[in-house]
Every structure is written in structure tokens, then in C-alpha cells.
Amino acid sequence: MTQYSVMIKNKTNTTNDVAIFFDGYSHDFSSIYKEDTKKRSSFDKLMDQLFRKGIKERFNLTVRSTNNPLIKSVLDIGCGPGHFVVKFLEQGKKVTALDIAPSMLEITKQRVKAINKEREVDFILQDYLDYLPSKKFDAACVMGFFDYVEDPVKVLNKLLQDIKKEIYISLPDDKGILAWQRKVRYKLRNCPLFLYSKEYTIECLKKANCFNETEIIDIDRGFFLRIRK
């Protein structure tokens, strides 16, 4: 049994299923951002242009937000293959990269090594709800994470405790045939998926007592949230 298997064996089925899914999906997911670990087919590139504009939108909104001298440390939750991590490092930030999928974290490590920034990153293989940081971070990047969260209010409450200044979150919209198609596709792959209406998003923010501090920006097939404390 691997170290990671020991760590997640008592977790919920949802957490286990998400970890297994992304551990096997890491290189395909990474190639959406950059084709350095795996090439994308012509069909995939067409799908990216037509249906994945939101990925680029949320990336640009996040890095514009962190391009701020007051943001010195960033917690990247569900860091995936590390494209945000590399950008934060280029901005001169101290980064903690957290993910539950070992292969995602390994790709991130290789990207960080390639730019000789290993000393500026802490790598954490853990479920965020189990993570107990020793100090607060200036900002948190939470992209593509709430898609797999059963209790968003619980996560929001923890983020508000762990972060001092700003929190950036992406949420997938629940409307349209593409949302339905994605939910069916993920169910067939045994990966849970949670989608959000704007009304439900507002309800969660109010329950976490951070609605008044939150800016909600519509992006392609979802929302970008910027919480300023």
C-alpha cells in the first residue's frame, strides 16, 4: 500500500473518487493549459476554443489579482499541474501547492524545478479540509475545486479562517446542455460533480457571512468569485 493510499483510506467516497479521477487525468488536464507533457488532438483543441474559454478567463482574472505587492503568499488549493503556481512564482510570491492527486503534484514539482524555484514552494499532498496551516496566507487560489465539494459553506468557512486578504474561487454554472453533459460524463467516470446556480452561490456566501465582501463575475460556463476581507 502506498503512502497516499494510507492517507485517504478513511476519507469519504467522494474524496477518494475525486483523487482517483484526477490522478489518472493529470496529463490530459495539464495539456489544456500547455502542451508540454502531452499533445492535444485537433478535436480537443477545437473543444477548448468552443467550450473551455472559462479556464483562460479565470486564469487571467486570478493572476491580475495576485499581481499586487501586498499579496506575498498564496495557497493554491487543488493546484493541479501547477500552471497557477508557476505564474505566482514569476510574480515573486511564496506559494503552498496543495492537491489530493499525487500525479498532479508531481507535474507541479517538475514545473517548479524547471524554473529553479523549489525553495519558494511547499508541496502538500492532502485534502484541504484536513490541512492545518501553521500561519495564515495573504491569498488563496481555488480554481476548479468547488466542482467537487459536497459542502461549499464548510470550505468557505475554513478559507475565511486561513486567508488574510483575498480569496479567488471558480464555480461551474449548472445551466445549459453542456452542464448536463458534463455531469453525465463525470458520473460515467465515477467522479462526483457539483454545479452552481447564481442563487445557490449567493446563498452559500450568505451562510458563510462573506457575501458583502464578494465580487461575483460571470465567466464562460461559470462564475469567478473574488472575496476581499
C-alpha positions as CSV (number, residue, x, y, z in Angstrom):
1,M,0.0,0.0,0.0
2,T,1.3,3.4,-0.9
3,Q,1.7,6.3,1.5
4,Y,-1.1,8.1,-0.3
5,S,-3.4,5.1,-0.1
6,V,-2.9,5.1,3.7
7,M,-3.7,8.7,3.9
8,I,-7.0,8.6,2.1
9,K,-8.4,5.2,3.1
10,N,-10.7,6.6,5.8
11,K,-11.8,9.6,3.7
12,T,-15.3,9.9,2.2
13,N,-16.1,8.1,-1.1
14,T,-16.4,11.5,-2.7
15,T,-12.8,12.5,-1.8
16,N,-11.5,9.1,-2.9
17,D,-13.3,9.2,-6.2
18,V,-12.0,12.7,-7.0
19,A,-8.4,11.8,-6.1
20,I,-8.5,8.7,-8.3
21,F,-10.1,10.5,-11.2
22,F,-7.6,13.4,-11.2
23,D,-4.6,11.1,-10.5
24,G,-5.4,9.4,-13.9
25,Y,-6.4,12.6,-15.7
26,S,-3.4,14.8,-14.8
27,H,-1.6,15.0,-18.1
28,D,-4.8,15.4,-20.2
29,F,-5.9,18.2,-17.9
30,S,-2.5,19.9,-17.9
31,S,-2.5,20.0,-21.7
32,I,-5.5,22.3,-21.7
33,Y,-3.2,25.0,-20.4
34,K,0.1,23.9,-22.0
35,E,1.1,21.0,-24.3
36,D,4.5,20.3,-22.7
37,T,3.7,17.0,-21.0
38,K,1.1,15.8,-23.6
39,K,-0.1,16.9,-27.0
40,R,-3.8,17.7,-27.6
41,S,-5.6,16.4,-30.6
42,S,-7.2,18.7,-33.2
43,F,-10.6,17.8,-31.8
44,D,-9.6,18.6,-28.3
45,K,-8.2,22.0,-29.4
46,L,-11.5,22.8,-31.1
47,M,-13.4,21.8,-27.9
48,D,-11.1,24.1,-26.0
49,Q,-11.8,27.1,-28.2
50,L,-15.6,26.5,-28.2
51,F,-16.3,25.3,-24.6
52,R,-13.3,26.0,-22.3
53,K,-12.9,29.8,-22.6
54,G,-13.7,30.0,-18.9
55,I,-10.4,28.3,-18.0
56,K,-8.4,31.1,-19.6
57,E,-10.7,33.7,-18.2
58,R,-10.3,32.5,-14.6
59,F,-6.6,32.2,-15.0
60,N,-6.3,35.8,-16.2
61,L,-8.6,37.2,-13.5
62,T,-6.6,35.4,-10.8
63,V,-3.1,36.4,-11.9
64,R,-4.2,40.0,-12.4
65,S,-5.5,39.9,-8.8
66,T,-2.3,38.5,-7.4
67,N,-0.2,41.0,-9.3
68,N,-0.3,43.1,-6.2
69,P,2.7,43.8,-3.9
70,L,0.5,43.4,-0.8
71,I,0.0,39.7,-1.8
72,K,3.2,38.0,-0.7
73,S,2.0,34.4,0.0
74,V,-0.6,32.3,-1.9
75,L,-2.2,29.0,-1.0
76,D,-3.1,27.2,-4.3
77,I,-5.8,24.7,-3.3
78,G,-6.2,21.9,-5.9
79,C,-3.1,23.2,-7.6
80,G,-3.4,20.6,-10.4
81,P,-0.5,20.6,-12.8
82,G,0.9,23.8,-11.4
83,H,0.3,26.5,-14.1
84,F,-1.0,28.9,-11.5
85,V,1.9,28.0,-9.2
86,V,4.5,28.9,-11.8
87,K,2.7,32.2,-12.5
88,F,2.6,33.1,-8.8
89,L,6.3,32.3,-8.5
90,E,7.1,34.5,-11.5
91,Q,5.3,37.3,-9.6
92,G,7.6,36.8,-6.7
93,K,5.2,35.1,-4.3
94,K,5.8,32.4,-1.7
95,V,3.5,29.5,-2.7
96,T,2.0,26.5,-1.0
97,A,0.7,24.0,-3.6
98,L,-1.9,21.6,-2.2
99,D,-3.6,18.7,-4.1
100,I,-5.0,15.3,-3.3
101,A,-3.8,13.7,-6.6
102,P,-0.2,12.6,-6.5
103,S,0.4,12.8,-10.2
104,M,-0.9,16.4,-10.3
105,L,1.5,17.4,-7.5
106,E,4.4,15.6,-9.3
107,I,3.8,17.6,-12.5
108,T,3.8,20.8,-10.4
109,K,7.1,19.8,-8.8
110,Q,8.7,19.3,-12.2
111,R,7.4,22.6,-13.5
112,V,8.8,24.4,-10.4
113,K,12.1,22.6,-10.7
114,A,12.4,23.7,-14.4
115,I,12.4,27.3,-13.3
116,N,14.6,26.7,-10.2
117,K,12.1,27.9,-7.7
118,E,11.8,24.8,-5.4
119,R,12.8,26.8,-2.3
120,E,9.8,29.1,-2.8
121,V,7.2,26.3,-2.7
122,D,5.8,24.0,-0.1
123,F,4.1,20.9,-1.6
124,I,1.2,19.4,0.3
125,L,-0.5,16.1,-0.6
126,Q,-3.6,16.3,1.4
127,D,-7.4,17.1,1.5
128,Y,-7.8,20.8,2.1
129,L,-10.3,20.2,4.9
130,D,-7.6,18.2,6.8
131,Y,-4.9,20.7,6.2
132,L,-3.9,22.8,9.3
133,P,-1.6,25.6,8.2
134,S,0.9,26.9,10.8
135,K,0.2,30.5,9.6
136,K,-2.3,32.4,7.5
137,F,-1.8,33.2,3.8
138,D,-2.4,36.5,2.1
139,A,-4.4,34.9,-0.7
140,A,-5.9,31.6,-1.8
141,C,-6.4,30.4,-5.4
142,V,-9.3,27.9,-5.5
143,M,-9.8,27.1,-9.2
144,G,-11.8,24.1,-10.3
145,F,-12.0,22.9,-6.7
146,F,-15.6,23.6,-5.7
147,D,-16.8,21.5,-8.6
148,Y,-16.0,18.5,-6.3
149,V,-17.1,19.9,-2.9
150,E,-20.2,18.5,-1.2
151,D,-20.4,21.2,1.4
152,P,-19.2,24.6,0.0
153,V,-20.1,26.5,3.1
154,K,-17.8,24.4,5.2
155,V,-14.9,25.1,2.8
156,L,-15.7,28.8,2.7
157,N,-15.6,29.0,6.5
158,K,-12.2,27.4,6.5
159,L,-10.9,29.6,3.8
160,L,-12.0,32.7,5.7
161,Q,-10.0,31.4,8.7
162,D,-6.9,30.5,6.8
163,I,-6.6,33.6,4.5
164,K,-5.9,37.2,5.5
165,K,-6.6,39.3,2.4
166,E,-8.1,37.8,-0.8
167,I,-9.7,34.5,-2.0
168,Y,-10.2,33.7,-5.7
169,I,-12.7,30.9,-6.5
170,S,-14.2,29.5,-9.7
171,L,-17.6,27.8,-9.8
172,P,-19.2,25.8,-12.7
173,D,-22.6,27.0,-13.8
174,D,-25.5,24.5,-13.6
175,K,-27.4,25.8,-16.7
176,G,-27.4,24.5,-20.3
177,I,-26.9,21.3,-22.1
178,L,-23.2,21.4,-21.6
179,A,-23.6,21.4,-17.8
180,W,-25.9,18.4,-18.1
181,Q,-23.5,16.6,-20.5
182,R,-20.5,17.2,-18.2
183,K,-22.4,15.8,-15.2
184,V,-23.3,12.7,-17.1
185,R,-19.8,12.3,-18.4
186,Y,-18.3,12.6,-14.9
187,K,-20.9,10.2,-13.4
188,L,-19.8,7.6,-16.0
189,R,-16.2,8.0,-14.8
190,N,-17.3,7.7,-11.2
191,C,-16.3,11.2,-10.3
192,P,-18.8,13.4,-8.3
193,L,-19.5,16.8,-9.7
194,F,-21.4,19.7,-8.1
195,L,-22.7,22.6,-10.2
196,Y,-23.9,26.1,-9.1
197,S,-26.7,28.5,-9.9
198,K,-26.1,32.1,-9.1
199,E,-28.9,31.9,-6.5
200,Y,-27.2,28.9,-4.7
201,T,-23.8,30.7,-4.9
202,I,-25.3,33.8,-3.1
203,E,-27.0,31.5,-0.6
204,C,-23.7,29.8,0.3
205,L,-21.9,33.1,0.6
206,K,-24.5,34.5,2.9
207,K,-24.3,31.4,5.1
208,A,-20.6,31.8,5.3
209,N,-21.1,35.5,6.2
210,C,-19.0,36.8,3.3
211,F,-21.5,37.8,0.7
212,N,-20.9,41.6,1.2
213,E,-17.1,41.1,0.7
214,T,-17.6,39.1,-2.5
215,E,-17.5,40.2,-6.1
216,I,-19.2,37.7,-8.5
217,I,-18.0,37.9,-12.1
218,D,-19.8,35.9,-14.9
219,I,-17.3,33.9,-17.0
220,D,-17.9,31.3,-19.7
221,R,-19.9,28.4,-18.2
222,G,-19.5,29.6,-14.6
223,F,-18.6,32.3,-12.1
224,F,-15.4,33.8,-10.7
225,L,-15.6,35.0,-7.1
226,R,-13.2,37.5,-5.6
227,I,-13.5,37.7,-1.8
228,R,-11.7,40.7,-0.2
229,K,-11.6,40.6,3.6
